[in-house]
């Protein structure tokens, strides 16, 4: 296939957008990856289709080219990142890194990160190999695609684009459904991304005639507008990669079909040639810098990290990738395969060692290791959906409904109920506020019908536990309904009236104060380095950030029988505690450890009834 500088320029735009996104400068820059997928589909298909049509296609040659293109820089990045991780990461995080290192070498990091993804997963910004998910998606696609393309050629001849189009449409439909109902799977799995690569594949197979000059100008301008629009208008709350991914992918296809000379200028084309190495280097550097920095990286520090990425990308491109691709080194296929197989197996063994040794905990003092271990001190009951707690010899008369905060303190609740001789049904769902009629972007809160049935059937008391404040600040979806203060207020009011009208009382838990950062990790790092990191909130900040909630609760106080307010204990000095007797009370920045909130047991027990309660008087649902 003839070299096109404009495609390298398009790669440059894509990788620069990704870098800007990871630097937190461009909200929709993540769509640059989708542009990459479409470009890859076009280029790889063009090469394979030509070789098949000319009768010189060999699977071995295809995979050798892939190894020569991808392996040199990838192995270099993995070695350097592993050295940095072994020096900087705390035991829990190094063990997690070991898993991702193994998965990356097996081209399965997207599966690993999908399996790890969840409400309490380590912040994405602190995973040095997170970006390899896209490389894994491409490689999984190319494991099956060359054979599939050859079969299509044998069965359908020049109509081979038809079955690929059917597969692409099915992939798009699955991606659209997944973006709305299972966004994590939709983001990471190849089945929802295949259509993006197949769009480029179809363009290479159809080979439409170049449009007239005037049409080319219009189409290229539209392509640029679609890509830039995606970068500017998309954000992490957009359902993705369904219909929202059409803009960057179709924009890319238009620019391949109707190229613009502006993308082929030498500086852009050169960055495009570096784009693979630049993509691989930049994220581990940013991630490890953020991991150990006592504060968010400044603009100058971020620029320095990205500049280092450019230098390393250029070095690996000129001194590793080009010599291997041109057979100046590792000329023989057998030597190539053995070299990179040994390197990959060594990295896999290193990852396994990190796992077996518990993240090489011997690097740190026992006190640092103990602080870091608090990340895992989660409630063992793990009532992630529904379970019975309290005195199980009795019929449940208490319903406890909440988001992740509810199950996080389930051990404390269990103790309080037992003290009062009560049994309760706990229903919780991560990220889903205990309110009826509130839609949160990208969350499917499907426990609400079950909660309504439980309220109607049995409880005398309903306990509502939530983070509350953040729901008032949820941003607008790009293609959906915004959450706003009025919507949250209305949902809370309707929920309280529903509980009241069913003859039950409401006990409300105020949100925990939390911290500015992950408490166990930052506490362990502080002790390891002998530095003090200001991660606590002031009481004034807590009150201000939850002001809409406090205002609405005050208005609806006739509907609330009792409130439990842990912040009155934790923030009584004006600064909200994040540890008690030197032990972190949170597993992250806001969810209590299994017994971190046991200090609130007297308040909880006092709020709960000793006997079945009577309905709360004096409230009337507005017409």
SVG drawing of the C-alpha trace seen along z (x, -y; Angstrom):
<svg xmlns="http://www.w3.org/2000/svg" viewBox="-54 -27 75 47">
<polyline fill="none" stroke="black" stroke-width="0.4" points="0.0,0.0 1.3,-3.4 2.5,-5.6 0.2,-8.5 1.6,-11.3 -2.0,-12.5 -2.8,-9.3 0.2,-9.8 -1.0,-13.3 -4.4,-11.9 -2.6,-9.6 -0.8,-12.6 -4.1,-14.4 -5.4,-11.3 -2.5,-10.7 -2.3,-14.4 -6.0,-14.3 -5.4,-11.2 -2.4,-12.9 -4.5,-16.1 -7.3,-13.9 -4.9,-12.2 -3.5,-15.5 -7.1,-16.5 -7.0,-19.3 -9.5,-17.9 -12.7,-16.2 -13.4,-14.1 -9.8,-13.4 -10.3,-9.7 -12.1,-9.4 -8.6,-9.6 -8.4,-5.9 -11.4,-5.2 -9.8,-7.1 -6.8,-4.9 -9.0,-1.8 -10.5,-2.9 -7.1,-3.8 -5.7,-0.4 -8.6,1.4 -8.0,-0.5 -4.2,0.0 -4.1,3.6 -6.9,4.6 -5.4,2.8 -2.2,4.9 -3.9,8.2 -6.5,7.8 -3.8,6.9 -1.7,9.9 -4.8,12.3 -5.9,11.0 -2.3,11.4 -2.0,14.9 1.0,14.1 -0.7,13.8 1.0,15.8 -0.3,15.8 3.2,16.2 4.4,13.1 1.5,11.1 2.2,11.9 5.9,11.4 5.2,7.9 3.0,7.4 5.7,8.5 8.3,6.3 6.0,3.3 4.6,3.7 7.0,5.8 10.2,3.7 8.7,0.6 6.1,2.5 8.8,4.6 10.9,1.6 8.0,-0.3 7.0,2.7 10.6,3.2 10.9,-0.5 7.5,-0.7 8.1,2.5 11.3,1.0 9.4,-2.2 6.5,-0.3 8.8,1.9 10.3,-1.3 7.2,-3.3 4.1,-1.2 2.8,-0.1 2.2,3.6 -1.5,3.7 -0.9,1.7 2.2,3.6 0.3,6.9 -2.4,5.4 0.3,4.2 1.6,7.7 -1.8,8.9 -1.9,6.3 1.7,7.1 0.8,10.7 -2.4,9.8 -0.6,7.3 2.0,9.9 -0.9,12.3 -2.8,9.6 -5.6,9.7 -5.2,6.5 -8.6,5.3 -10.2,8.4 -8.2,7.9 -9.2,4.2 -12.8,5.0 -12.9,7.7 -11.3,5.3 -13.5,2.4 -16.0,1.5 -17.2,-1.2 -14.3,-0.6 -11.6,0.1 -8.3,-1.7 -8.4,-5.1 -7.7,-4.6 -5.1,-7.4 -2.9,-5.2 -2.8,-2.1 0.5,-2.3 -0.6,0.2 -4.3,-0.8 -3.7,-2.2 -2.7,1.2 -6.3,2.2 -6.6,0.7 -3.5,2.6 -5.1,5.8 -8.4,5.0 -6.5,4.6 -4.4,7.8 -7.5,9.8 -9.1,8.5 -6.1,9.4 -5.9,12.9 -9.2,13.8 -9.5,11.2 -6.8,12.4 -8.3,15.9 -11.9,14.5 -10.9,12.2 -9.4,15.1 -12.5,17.2 -14.7,14.3 -12.6,14.1 -13.0,17.8 -16.7,17.8 -17.8,14.5 -15.1,13.3 -15.3,9.6 -18.5,9.4 -16.5,10.2 -17.4,6.8 -21.0,8.0 -20.4,10.5 -18.0,8.0 -20.7,5.3 -23.1,7.7 -20.6,8.4 -19.9,4.6 -23.5,3.7 -24.0,6.4 -21.0,5.1 -22.3,1.6 -25.7,2.7 -24.1,4.6 -21.9,1.5 -24.9,-0.8 -26.8,1.5 -23.7,2.1 -22.9,-1.7 -26.3,-2.2 -26.6,1.0 -23.1,2.2 -20.7,-0.6 -17.6,1.1 -17.9,4.2 -18.8,2.0 -15.6,-0.1 -13.1,2.8 -14.4,5.7 -13.5,6.2 -17.0,7.2 -18.2,3.7 -15.2,2.1 -15.0,4.4 -17.2,2.2 -14.8,-0.7 -12.0,1.4 -14.4,2.9 -15.4,-0.6 -11.8,-1.1 -11.7,2.4 -14.7,1.8 -13.2,-1.4 -10.1,0.5 -12.1,3.3 -14.6,1.2 -11.9,-1.2 -14.3,-3.9 -13.1,-6.3 -11.7,-9.6 -14.3,-12.3 -14.1,-15.5 -12.0,-18.3 -15.0,-20.3 -16.6,-17.2 -13.3,-16.3 -13.0,-19.7 -16.5,-19.4 -16.0,-15.8 -12.7,-16.5 -14.0,-19.5 -16.9,-17.4 -14.5,-14.8 -12.4,-17.3 -15.6,-18.8 -16.8,-15.4 -13.5,-14.5 -12.9,-17.9 -16.5,-18.0 -16.2,-14.7 -13.0,-15.8 -14.8,-18.9 -18.3,-17.7 -17.8,-14.1 -17.0,-13.5 -16.6,-10.6 -20.3,-10.7 -21.2,-10.1 -22.5,-6.5 -19.7,-5.1 -18.7,-3.6 -22.1,-3.2 -23.6,-5.9 -21.4,-8.6 -18.4,-6.8 -19.8,-7.4 -18.5,-10.9 -14.8,-10.2 -14.9,-7.0 -16.9,-8.4 -14.9,-11.5 -11.7,-9.4 -13.2,-7.4 -14.1,-10.6 -10.6,-11.9 -9.1,-8.7 -11.5,-8.8 -11.1,-12.5 -7.6,-13.4 -6.6,-17.0 -3.0,-18.1 -2.9,-20.0 -2.7,-16.7 0.4,-15.6 2.7,-18.5 6.1,-17.2 5.7,-18.0 2.3,-16.3 3.4,-13.3 6.5,-12.8 4.4,-12.8 2.1,-10.3 5.1,-8.0 5.9,-8.3 2.3,-7.9 2.5,-4.2 5.6,-4.8 4.2,-8.0 1.0,-6.4 2.8,-3.6 5.3,-5.9 3.2,-8.8 0.7,-7.0 3.1,-5.1 5.1,-8.3 1.9,-10.3 0.5,-7.5 3.7,-6.9 4.2,-10.7 0.7,-11.1 1.0,-8.1 3.8,-9.5 3.0,-13.2 1.6,-14.7 -0.6,-17.0 -2.2,-16.9 0.4,-17.5 0.8,-21.1 0.6,-22.2 4.3,-22.6 4.9,-19.1 2.4,-17.6 4.2,-19.3 7.5,-18.0 6.1,-14.4 4.7,-14.7 8.0,-16.1 9.8,-13.1 7.3,-10.9 8.2,-12.6 11.9,-12.0 11.5,-8.4 9.1,-7.8 11.6,-9.3 14.4,-7.2 12.5,-3.9 11.2,-4.6 14.6,-5.3 16.8,-2.9 14.4,0.0 11.3,0.0 13.0,-1.0 16.0,1.3 13.8,4.3 11.3,3.5 14.1,3.1 15.9,6.2 19.0,4.3 18.8,6.3 16.9,9.6 16.8,10.2 15.8,13.9 12.3,14.8 13.3,17.4 15.7,15.1 12.9,12.4 10.4,14.8 12.7,16.4 14.0,13.0 10.6,11.5 9.1,14.7 11.9,14.9 11.4,11.2 7.6,11.7 8.0,14.8 10.4,13.0 7.9,10.2 5.1,12.7 7.3,14.3 8.0,10.9 4.3,10.2 3.7,13.6 6.4,12.8 4.7,9.6 1.5,11.5 3.1,14.3 5.0,12.0 2.0,9.8 3.4,6.9 6.9,7.3 5.9,6.0 9.4,6.5 10.3,3.2 8.4,1.3 8.2,1.3 5.4,3.3 3.5,0.2 3.5,-1.1 2.3,2.3 -0.5,2.3 -1.7,-1.1 -1.7,0.0 -3.7,3.1 -6.6,1.0 -7.5,0.7 -8.8,4.2 -10.6,3.8 -14.1,4.0 -17.2,5.2 -17.1,9.1 -20.9,9.3 -20.6,7.8 -24.3,7.0 -23.9,5.7 -27.6,6.3 -29.7,7.8 -29.2,9.7 -30.4,10.1 -28.5,8.5 -29.0,8.2 -30.8,10.7 -31.7,13.4 -33.9,15.3 -36.5,12.5 -38.5,11.4 -37.0,8.3 -38.8,5.1 -36.1,2.7 -35.3,2.0 -31.9,0.5 -31.7,-1.0 -28.7,-2.7 -25.9,-3.0 -22.3,-1.8 -22.3,-3.6 -24.9,-1.2 -23.0,2.0 -19.7,0.3 -21.0,-0.1 -23.1,3.2 -20.9,4.7 -21.7,1.7 -25.3,1.8 -25.4,5.5 -24.0,4.9 -26.5,2.1 -29.5,4.1 -28.4,7.0 -28.0,4.7 -31.6,3.6 -32.9,7.1 -33.9,6.3 -33.5,7.9 -33.2,5.9 -33.1,6.4 -30.2,4.5 -30.6,3.6 -27.8,1.6 -26.5,0.9 -23.3,-0.9 -23.7,-4.4 -27.5,-4.3 -29.1,-6.8 -31.9,-5.5 -34.5,-7.6 -37.3,-6.8 -37.4,-8.5 -33.8,-9.6 -31.9,-8.6 -28.1,-8.7 -26.0,-8.7 -24.5,-5.2 -26.0,-3.5 -28.8,-1.0 -30.4,-1.1 -32.6,1.9 -33.3,2.5 -36.0,-0.1 -39.0,2.1 -37.7,4.6 -37.4,1.9 -41.0,0.7 -42.3,4.2 -40.3,4.5 -41.6,1.2 -45.1,2.2 -44.7,5.7 -42.9,5.5 -40.8,2.8 -41.8,0.4 -38.6,-1.6 -36.7,-2.5 -33.1,-3.6 -31.7,-5.6 -27.9,-5.7 -26.1,-7.5 -23.3,-9.8 -26.1,-12.3 -24.1,-15.4 -22.5,-14.1 -25.8,-13.3 -26.5,-17.0 -23.4,-17.7 -23.7,-15.0 -22.9,-16.5 -25.2,-16.4 -24.9,-13.5 -24.0,-14.4 -27.1,-12.5 -29.4,-12.3 -31.0,-14.1 -29.1,-16.2 -29.3,-15.6 -29.9,-18.8 -30.7,-20.0 -34.4,-20.2 -34.5,-16.7 -32.7,-15.3 -34.8,-17.4 -38.0,-16.1 -36.8,-12.5 -35.9,-12.7 -39.3,-14.3 -41.2,-11.7 -39.3,-8.9 -39.9,-10.2 -43.6,-10.6 -43.8,-7.1 -42.3,-5.7 -44.6,-7.8 -47.7,-6.8 -46.8,-3.1 -46.9,-3.6 -43.2,-3.5 -40.7,-5.8 -37.5,-7.1 -34.1,-7.3 -31.7,-9.3 -27.9,-8.9 -26.0,-12.1 -23.1,-11.6 -19.6,-10.8 -17.1,-13.6 -14.5,-11.5 -11.1,-12.8 -9.4,-14.6 -7.6,-11.4 -7.4,-7.7 -6.7,-7.5 -4.8,-4.2 -2.6,-4.8 -1.7,-8.4 -1.2,-7.5 1.2,-4.7 3.0,-6.9 3.3,-9.7 4.8,-7.4 7.2,-5.8 8.5,-9.2 8.3,-10.9 6.1,-13.6 2.7,-15.0 0.0,-15.1 -3.0,-17.4 -5.9,-15.0 -8.5,-16.0 -11.4,-18.3 -12.4,-21.2 -15.9,-21.2 -16.7,-24.3 -15.9,-22.6 -18.0,-19.5 -21.0,-21.7 -20.6,-23.8 -20.2,-20.8 -23.3,-19.2 -25.3,-22.5 -28.2,-21.5 -28.7,-18.2 -28.8,-19.9 -31.2,-22.5 -33.6,-20.0 -33.4,-17.8 -34.2,-20.7 -37.3,-21.4 -38.4,-17.8 -37.7,-17.3 -41.3,-16.5 -41.0,-13.4 -37.7,-12.2 -38.0,-10.5 -34.2,-10.5 -30.9,-11.4 -27.5,-9.8 -24.7,-12.3 -21.2,-10.8 -19.7,-14.1 -20.7,-15.7 -18.1,-13.4 -15.5,-13.3 -15.5,-17.1 -16.0,-18.5 -12.6,-20.2 -13.3,-21.9 -11.2,-19.4 -12.7,-16.1 -10.8,-13.1 -9.7,-10.4 -8.3,-8.0 -8.9,-7.0 -6.0,-5.9 -3.7,-5.9 -6.0,-3.6 -7.6,-4.8 -11.4,-4.7 -11.9,-4.7 -10.9,-2.2 -10.5,-5.0 -11.5,-8.6 -15.1,-8.1 -16.2,-4.6 -15.7,-3.4 -13.6,-0.3 -15.5,2.7 -15.5,1.2 -14.4,-2.3 -17.7,-3.8 -18.2,-1.8 -17.8,-5.1 -21.3,-5.9 -22.9,-2.8 -24.5,-4.6 -26.1,-7.1 -27.4,-4.3 -28.7,-2.3 -30.5,-5.3 -32.1,-6.1 -33.4,-2.5 -36.5,-1.4 -36.5,1.3 -40.0,2.4 -42.0,2.1 -42.5,-1.6 -45.7,-3.5 -46.0,-5.6 -44.6,-9.1 -47.4,-11.7 -48.0,-15.1 -46.9,-14.7 -49.1,-15.1 -48.2,-14.5 -48.7,-17.6 -51.3,-17.5"/>
</svg>
